[in-house]
Amino acid sequence: CDMGAPKPSTGFFDNCFKRLNNVSRNEVIFIGDSLTADIKGALDYGIRSIWFNMDGASREKSAADFTVTRLDEIKNIL
């Protein structure tokens, strides 16, 4: 589906929140596998994030609130 703007732009996240209907930023956690598009976008927008680090890359570069290497780890965070 077209979000009208690419990640990590503010427009992408603005459109996401419009579709969520009255959800506040502190109720959202963004899950993504890209540090530059997903995690940076979430950080710049002021929402928490989970980095899906499926390749086992160095965690030193991550500004994510949480890091997982397997999707089933997400349930322990939520």
N, C-alpha and C positions, 0 to 999 in steps of 0.2 A: 504494500500500500504506500502511496506517495505521502510523505510527511511535509512536502513543500520546502524543505531545506535539508542540507546534509548534516550529519554529525561531524564535528562537535559544535556546530553553530547554535546560538541561542534560539534561533527560529525553530530548529528541530525540537528542542525541549519545550518551547512555548506551545507548539502544536500537540505534543504528547499530553501536556497538562490540560489543554482545551478539551481533549478527548476523554480525559479522566473525570471531568465534572466535579469541581469543588474539592479536589484532593490537595492537601497542603504538601509542601516540599518535604517536611519532616516525616511524612507518612510513606515516602517513596524510597526505594533502594533500586538503583539501576544496575543490572547485571550485563557485563560485556567482556569480550575477549581482546579488545583493542585498547592499549593504553592511551593512544593518541586520539582516537575518535570517541570511544565509550567512556573511559575513566576520566580523561581530561574534560570532556564535555559535561559529565555529571558534576565534577569538582567545580568547574567554572559556573555551573548553574546553581550550585548550592544544595545538591542532593547527595546522599550517601551512595556508595558504589561497592560492588563486588566484582573483582577481576577474576575471570575464568582463565586461569593460567594453564591451559591444557598442554603447553609445550615445556613447562618447567623452567621458564626463563627466570633470570635473576630478579628477585623481588625488590632489590634496592631501588629500582627505578619507578616502582609503583607508588602512586599517591592514593590508591584505593583504600577504603575503610577496611575491607576484608579481601583476602585472596584465597581462592580454592583451586585445586587441580583436578577435581572430579565434580560433576554436577550434583551428585548426591550429598555433597558437603554443604550445599546451600541451605538445606532444611535445618541444619544445626545453627545457622545464623539467623534465619527468620524466626 
